[in-house]
Amino acid sequence: MADDSSDLLEGLHSLDITACKEHIRQLQARRERRRELVERLQEKLKALNNELAARKEEADRCKKDLLEEQAKNRRLAEARRGQKAGKEVATIQDDQQREQEMDLQTANVRRFMESTLQEKVKRDSTQNELGIRIYDEVELMVEKSADEQAQESKYIDTVLVTYCIPNSELKYNLSFRVDRNMKTKKLREDACLYWGLSEVEFILKTMSNAKVHDELAIQSCFRENEDAHFSLVQKTPKNATLMDRELLHIMPKAGRKARRVAKQSAKRDEAKGDAATRTGVGDLAEQMLLLPGLFRYMTQRDKNVKQHLQRLKLRNICIYLAVLVMTIVDIYMRIPPALAFNCRQGVLELMTEGDGQGLSFDDIRSSDQVWLWLSDTVADQLLVPSSPLRTYNYPVGYLQVRLQEVQIPTQAQCPQLDLAYSVPENVTCFATRYTASKANTIEDDGVRHYFYGKSGYA
């Protein structure tokens, strides 16, 4: 033991600070795993003790039933023997024989009492017949606070790892026990070691196809309700093939072989160019050659063109800014802010004001004037083919009439200009503004009967 401790101290003295921290983390993880193992063994021992107690109760019950049946059988046998030889038993008067019977009964009672006491003593002892200690359930209870129990309920103790074989649909599943401080790197190494894979060529991914970092703790890899499930997949291999230009650059630059390779590459490029011209397929650069302007624009950055910067002057910037300001001012003057929709404004003026002969919409003051506006101004524009509305516009679809009306007049809607005088009770007023709260939703029978049966009535 002393030699092991001295070797351990010598090994710790030879390590640097990073190795010591890693060794401490490993020891803490090992202690945590041992603690969890002890808790699981205690739970298992508790379950075994419960099962053993149940089995003992069942054995005692069976033994008690057996003894009762045996006593019953003995009583029946004695009764039968008493009936057959009742007279002989009654005539026995020998004192010695009675004493023998009494001694026999006393010995039976003594044996029964001794067996009962021994069984009770064995049951109260802390060890069974095999010498195994029997624990009380109270001793096996793990006492933890409510906060620790709530926190441990959120910990992940088991992770499912699915090994996806490359270029195949075959998959293997394996579950791993993890502690609260375990890193994904250790899990990946254990999974690769189990399946005999290379740790460099395989990585872990979640079920949402997200790559997992090696220094990330397993407890923080999943969402709150997400399954603890990883996929062990192979890394995407890099492109190991060389392009034609790369092969051409590594070929010999002089000699017979160089000339032969140059001729073959020239013929191959010519064939590719002809194929791209005919079919429009090939590399992106070959396809852009068909459009010289696009090819020049796309390759402008590769040429690192900077000469235009030397030709830029302050007067050029000022001229372009002046042109931009004049353009904005011209647009603002041609299309003023509230009249930007010229098409809508023209139709609105014709429908509300007409051509100057009918009643204008702004001049309506009564319901009779409303019908006059509908029959004169609106009808002249909609129903007359030579009207300005139908001459310069092409209405599409059916005519739709929308009526907006305020609620019935009430006294509460009357404006009170002077606080000294109240509004009379017989005076009612309409709402001065049409809003969603003051809109009248009652069906107008007059409008419905007027348009009922007409074309486009809905």
NORWO-V865135 format. One line per field, one symbol per residue. ss: DSSP state (a for helix, b for strand, c for the rest). A space follows every 10 residues. Layout:
ss = ???
This chain:
ss = caaaaaaaaa aaacccaaaa aaaaaaaaaa aaaaaaaaaa aaaaaaaaaa aaaaaaaaaa aaaaaaaaaa aaaaaaaaaa aaaacaaaaa ccccaaaaaa aaaaaaaaaa aaaaaaaaaa aaaaccbccc ccbcccaaaa cccccaaaaa aaaccccbbb bbbbcccccc bbbbbbbccc ccbaaaaaaa aaaaaccccc cbbbbbcccc bcccccbaaa ccccccccbb bbbbcccccc cccaaaaaaa cccccaaaaa aaaaaaaaaa aaaaaaaaac cccaaaaacc caaaaaaacc cccccccaaa accaaaaaaa aaaaaaaaaa aaaaccaaac caaaaaaaaa aaaccccccc aaacccaaaa aaaaaaaaaa aacccccaaa aacccccccc cccccbcccb aaaccccccc ccccccccbc ccccccccbc ccccaaaaaa accccccc
